[in-house]
Amino acid sequence: MAVELILPRVDMDMSEGKIAHWYVKNGDTVTKGQVVFEIETDKATMEIDAAADGIVQGIDGVVGVTMPVGQIVGWILQPGEAVPASVAAPDAPQAVAEVSAPVAAVVGPEVSSAGKATLLRATPLARSLARERGIDLNKVSGSGPDGRVLAADLAGTKRPASQATTGALNLHWFSRHEGAPLVLLHGFGTSQGSWRLLADQLRDLPVLGIDLPNHGKSPRAETPNFAAVAQAVLDRLDNEGINEVHLLGHSMGGGTALALTGLLGSRLRSLTLLAPAGLGPEINGAFVDGILRANSEASLRPWLAQLFGDASRLSGSFVATALQELGNETKRAGLAAMAASLVPDGTQAESLRSRLEGLVMPVKLLWGRLDRVLPIQQAEGLPGNVALHTLPATGHLPQIEAAPLVAALVRQQLGASAFASSSLQAS
């Protein structure tokens, strides 16, 4: 069954938008729920999922071009299928009247036994709910225009017991290649999507991101310490069948990476840390409290400005996306509980400095000299096996403010790991 990829409506005032980034290209095989592209509106950026397994075709790869809501931007096909030429795009207002974010931007035609294509009409929200609950939309009678399935048509339906959630963390492959992947672990209050700028520069490498507990698309979970967060990450890697890894962790994700060193052991090929948590008690507690309290872009913006060495680099879309990441009160409660455990009373509760001692894989530590969240002084006095890079004119977000340099240093890490591995084999 061919499935359309369309530009969805992600808020009620939206009439047009543009694709900011494609995560796939023509010929790529995708699975249901995998992020395929990212859209940008005046208010936010948002990832769009695939609602079916198949092969991507028919995309032009163009980004930054404004287009109307409902426009077809590509297809997900089954082996042997061709891009349909006769199936028209759905009427935009009807096709996207209901939404939730992130959404699956699809309206798919169902092919009958006679070979004639007819549209399986469903709103993006209905498709999202169906995917979540494991419901076959072909078996649902739609009450919308032309039989379109609405979210209300799924009221009372439940996920089959065999498909109950396992609480596994959300994982996204930015790029798939042979070899040990680079695993990206984000900071507090954001998600794996925050790595997109850096991941774009590493697309020739196997790179994946994980939403930590209580963040992004991952479920709420109790996180009394970094060991609990690290164990959840390890479980997800094991579930994905990943053995050896390179870790890149930022801030809270850096503390998680430090906690993972003991769990991974020889499976860890290299370790790169960006202003990591766990190297000292000091932290900008007011920043953590501020982003948790902020309920509007106006109140959130001053706190986010503290992330940058140059506050003028803070864009409106960054603020809008950050507010979206913080989510509703339920999600904020999960984040607040996590903060209360890891940084009670504005103090880092755990010291993970000892985890750096005796590591035999390449270890790099990158820190912005203008960091106003975690003081760069915490990088002092580390073991001699740690290569320290202090970055001028950079704040708490080296992966954004100095993405090319971070990408180059990560490549050095992977190269050093490969050299060390080959040397050991030769000996």
C-alpha positions in Angstrom: 0.0 0.0 0.0 1.5 3.3 -1.1 1.4 6.0 1.6 1.6 9.7 1.0 3.9 12.0 3.0 2.2 15.4 3.4 3.0 18.7 5.1 0.7 18.5 8.1 -1.0 21.3 10.0 0.6 21.4 13.5 -1.4 24.2 15.0 -4.8 25.6 14.2 -3.5 28.9 12.8 -1.1 27.2 10.4 -1.8 27.5 6.6 1.7 26.9 5.3 5.1 25.8 6.4 8.4 24.6 5.1 10.6 21.5 5.5 13.6 22.4 7.5 15.4 19.0 7.3 15.1 15.6 5.6 16.3 12.7 7.7 15.9 10.3 4.7 16.5 10.2 1.0 14.9 8.4 -2.0 15.5 4.7 -1.7 15.9 4.6 2.1 13.9 1.9 3.9 12.0 3.3 6.9 10.0 1.8 9.7 6.7 3.0 11.2 7.4 5.7 13.7 10.8 6.7 12.3 11.3 10.4 11.9 11.4 11.2 8.1 11.5 15.0 8.0 11.3 18.1 10.2 9.0 21.1 9.5 9.4 24.7 10.5 6.6 27.2 11.1 6.6 30.7 12.6 6.1 29.1 16.0 8.3 26.0 16.2 10.1 23.2 14.5 8.6 19.7 14.7 9.6 16.2 13.7 7.3 14.2 11.4 7.1 10.4 11.7 6.4 7.8 9.1 3.2 5.9 9.7 4.1 2.8 7.7 7.1 0.6 6.9 8.4 0.9 3.3 10.7 2.6 0.9 10.9 6.4 0.5 10.4 7.7 -3.0 9.3 10.8 -4.7 10.9 13.4 -2.5 12.9 16.3 -4.0 15.0 16.9 -0.9 14.4 20.6 -1.1 14.4 22.5 2.2 13.4 26.0 3.2 10.6 26.4 0.6 7.3 27.6 1.9 4.4 25.3 0.8 0.7 25.0 1.7 -0.6 22.6 4.4 -1.6 19.3 2.9 0.9 19.3 0.0 2.4 15.9 -0.9 6.1 15.9 -0.4 6.9 12.2 -1.0 5.7 8.6 -0.7 6.4 5.5 1.3 6.1 2.5 -1.1 6.3 -1.3 -0.8 8.8 -3.2 -2.9 7.8 -3.2 -6.5 5.4 -0.2 -6.2 5.8 3.0 -8.2 4.9 6.5 -7.1 1.2 6.8 -8.0 0.5 9.3 -10.7 -3.3 9.5 -10.5 -4.0 9.8 -6.8 -4.6 13.5 -6.0 -3.5 15.1 -2.8 -6.3 15.3 -0.2 -8.1 18.6 0.3 -5.8 20.4 2.7 -8.3 21.8 5.2 -10.0 18.4 5.6 -6.8 16.4 5.5 -5.3 18.2 8.5 -8.2 19.4 10.5 -7.0 17.5 13.6 -3.3 17.2 14.7 -1.1 16.3 17.5 2.7 16.9 17.7 4.8 15.1 16.6 2.4 13.7 14.0 2.6 11.2 11.1 2.3 13.2 7.9 0.5 10.6 5.8 -2.6 9.9 3.9 -2.4 6.6 2.1 -4.3 5.0 -0.8 -5.5 1.4 -0.4 -5.2 -0.8 -3.5 -8.2 -3.0 -4.2 -8.1 -6.5 -5.8 -8.9 -4.9 -9.1 -5.8 -2.7 -8.8 -7.6 0.6 -8.5 -6.3 3.0 -5.9 -8.7 4.6 -3.5 -7.8 6.9 -0.7 -7.7 5.6 2.9 -8.6 8.9 4.5 -7.7 9.7 8.1 -6.6 12.8 9.9 -3.0 12.9 11.2 -4.2 12.8 14.8 -6.3 9.7 14.1 -3.3 8.0 12.5 -1.1 8.9 15.4 -3.6 7.4 17.9 -4.0 4.3 15.7 -0.2 3.8 15.6 0.0 4.3 19.4 -2.8 1.8 20.0 -2.0 -0.7 17.3 -5.3 -0.2 15.4 -5.8 -1.1 11.8 -7.5 2.0 10.3 -8.8 -0.1 7.4 -11.2 -1.7 9.9 -12.5 1.6 11.3 -15.6 3.4 9.9 -14.8 7.1 9.5 -17.4 9.7 10.4 -15.6 12.6 8.6 -16.1 14.0 5.1 -15.8 11.2 2.5 -15.5 8.7 5.2 -12.4 10.2 6.7 -11.4 8.6 10.0 -11.4 11.1 12.9 -9.8 10.8 16.3 -13.3 10.6 17.7 -13.9 7.4 15.7 -11.2 5.8 17.8 -12.8 6.6 21.2 -12.8 3.7 23.5 -10.3 1.7 21.5 -7.3 0.3 23.4 -3.9 -1.0 22.5 -3.9 -4.8 22.2 -2.3 -6.5 25.2 0.4 -8.0 23.0 1.4 -4.4 22.0 1.5 -2.9 25.5 4.2 -0.3 26.1 7.5 -1.6 27.5 8.7 1.8 28.8 11.7 1.7 26.5 13.4 4.9 25.7 12.8 6.5 22.3 15.7 6.0 19.9 16.3 7.7 16.5 18.9 6.8 13.9 20.2 10.0 12.3 22.2 7.9 9.9 22.9 4.2 9.5 26.3 2.7 8.5 28.4 -0.2 9.4 30.4 -0.1 12.6 29.9 1.0 16.2 27.5 3.9 16.3 28.0 7.3 17.9 25.3 7.5 20.6 24.2 11.1 21.4 22.9 11.8 24.9 21.2 15.2 25.3 21.0 17.7 28.1 18.1 18.5 30.6 14.8 19.7 29.2 15.4 18.9 25.5 15.5 15.8 23.3 17.6 13.9 20.8 16.3 16.4 18.2 18.7 19.0 19.7 21.6 17.1 18.0 20.4 17.6 14.4 22.8 20.4 13.5 25.8 18.3 14.6 24.4 15.0 13.2 24.1 16.7 9.8 27.9 17.0 9.8 28.4 13.4 10.7 26.0 11.8 8.2 28.7 9.5 6.8 28.9 7.8 10.2 26.5 5.6 12.1 24.8 8.1 14.5 21.8 7.7 16.8 20.1 9.8 19.5 18.2 8.6 22.5 15.5 10.6 24.4 16.4 10.2 28.1 13.7 9.3 30.6 11.1 12.1 31.0 12.3 13.8 27.8 11.1 13.8 24.2 9.1 10.8 23.2 10.5 8.6 26.1 8.1 7.7 29.0 8.1 9.1 32.4 10.3 7.2 34.9 11.8 7.5 38.3 15.4 8.6 38.1 16.9 8.7 41.6 20.4 8.9 40.3 22.5 8.8 37.1 22.9 5.1 37.5 19.1 4.7 36.9 19.3 6.9 33.8 22.3 5.0 32.5 20.6 1.6 33.0 17.6 2.8 31.0 19.9 3.8 28.1 21.8 0.5 28.3 18.6 -1.5 28.2 17.5 0.5 25.1 20.9 -0.2 23.4 20.6 -3.9 24.2 17.1 -3.9 22.9 18.3 -2.5 19.6 21.0 -5.1 19.4 23.9 -2.7 19.7 27.1 -4.0 21.2 30.0 -1.6 20.9 29.4 2.2 21.0 31.0 5.6 21.0 29.3 8.0 23.5 28.8 11.7 23.1 27.1 13.3 26.1 26.1 16.9 26.8 25.4 18.3 30.3 23.0 15.8 31.9 23.7 13.4 29.0 27.4 13.8 29.9 26.7 12.6 33.4 24.7 9.7 32.0 27.6 8.9 29.7 30.0 8.9 32.7 27.6 6.5 34.6 27.5 4.3 31.5 31.3 3.8 31.5 31.0 1.2 34.2 28.0 -0.5 32.7 29.5 -0.8 29.2 33.0 -1.7 30.1 34.9 -2.9 27.0 31.9 -2.2 24.8 32.7 1.5 25.0 35.0 2.5 22.2 35.4 6.2 22.9 33.9 8.9 25.2 33.3 12.5 24.4 31.8 14.9 26.9 30.4 18.4 26.4 30.2 20.4 29.6 29.1 17.3 31.5 27.3 17.0 34.8 28.9 15.2 37.6 32.3 16.9 37.8 31.5 19.3 40.7 28.7 20.5 42.9 28.1 23.9 41.3 25.3 24.4 38.8 23.2 27.3 37.8 20.1 26.2 39.8 18.2 29.4 38.9 18.5 28.3 35.3 17.0 24.9 36.0 14.2 26.4 38.1 13.6 29.1 35.5 13.0 26.8 32.5 10.7 24.6 34.6 8.6 27.6 35.7 8.4 29.3 32.3 5.0 29.0 30.6 5.5 31.3 27.6 8.1 32.2 25.1 8.5 35.6 26.8 9.3 34.1 30.2 11.5 31.3 28.8 13.6 33.4 26.5 15.8 35.1 29.2 16.7 31.7 30.7 17.5 30.2 27.3 19.8 33.1 26.5 22.0 31.9 29.3 22.8 28.8 27.2 24.7 30.8 24.6 28.0 32.6 24.7 26.5 35.1 22.3 22.8 35.6 23.3 22.1 37.1 19.8 22.2 33.6 18.4 19.1 32.6 20.3 16.4 32.4 17.6 12.6 32.6 17.9 12.3 29.0 16.6 14.8 27.8 19.2 12.6 29.3 22.0 9.4 28.0 20.5 10.8 24.5 20.1 12.2 24.5 23.7 8.8 25.5 25.0 7.3 22.7 23.1 9.8 20.2 24.5 8.8 21.2 28.1 5.3 20.1 27.2 2.3 20.0 29.5 2.1 20.0 33.3 2.4 16.2 33.4 5.7 16.3 31.5 7.0 19.2 33.5 6.2 17.2 36.7 8.4 14.4 35.4 11.2 16.9 34.6 10.9 18.6 38.0 11.1 15.2 39.8 14.2 14.4 37.8 15.8 17.7 38.7 14.9 17.2 42.4 16.9 14.0 42.4 19.9 15.0 40.3 20.3 18.6 41.3 18.5 19.1 44.7 18.5 22.6 46.0 20.6 23.8 43.0 23.5 21.4 43.8 24.8 18.5 41.8 24.1 15.5 44.1 26.6 13.1 42.6 30.3 13.2 41.8 31.2 11.1 38.8 34.8 12.3 38.5 36.2 8.9 39.5 34.6 7.3 36.5 37.3 9.0 34.3 40.1 7.3 36.0 41.7 4.3 34.3 39.7 4.5 31.1 41.7 3.0 28.3 39.6 4.3 25.4 40.0 7.8 23.9 38.4 10.4 26.2 37.8 14.0 25.3 36.2 16.8 27.3 34.9 20.0 25.6 33.8 23.0 27.5 32.8 26.5 26.4 34.7 29.2 28.2 31.5 31.3 28.5 29.4 28.5 30.0 26.9 30.0 32.5 25.2 26.8 33.4 28.1 24.6 34.5 31.3 26.4 35.4 34.3 25.5 33.3 36.4 25.3 36.4 35.0 21.8 36.9 37.3 20.7 34.1 40.4 21.3 36.2 42.3 18.5 37.9 41.1 15.7 35.7 43.1 12.5 35.1 45.9 12.8 32.5 44.1 10.4 30.1 41.5 13.1 29.4 42.1 15.4 26.5 40.6 18.8 27.4 39.5 21.4 24.8 38.3 24.7 26.0 36.3 26.6 23.4 36.5 30.4 23.2 33.3 32.5 22.6 31.2 29.4 23.4 28.6 28.9 26.1 26.8 25.7 27.3 26.0 24.5 23.7 29.2 23.6 21.9 27.2 21.3 19.6 25.3 24.3 18.3 27.7 27.2 18.8 30.8 25.3 17.5 29.3 22.5 15.6 32.1 22.1 12.9 34.8 22.0 15.6 32.8 19.5 17.7 32.3 17.3 14.6 36.0 17.4 13.8 36.9 16.4 17.3 34.4 13.6 17.3 35.9 12.3 14.1 39.3 12.4 15.8 37.9 10.3 18.6 36.5 7.6 16.3 39.8 7.6 14.4 41.8 7.2 17.5 39.6 4.4 18.7 40.1 2.6 15.4 43.8 3.0 15.6 43.9 1.7 19.2 41.8 -1.3 18.2 44.0 -2.2 15.3 47.2 -1.7 17.4 45.8 -4.1 20.0 44.9 -6.7 17.3 48.4 -6.4 15.8 50.1 -7.0 19.2 
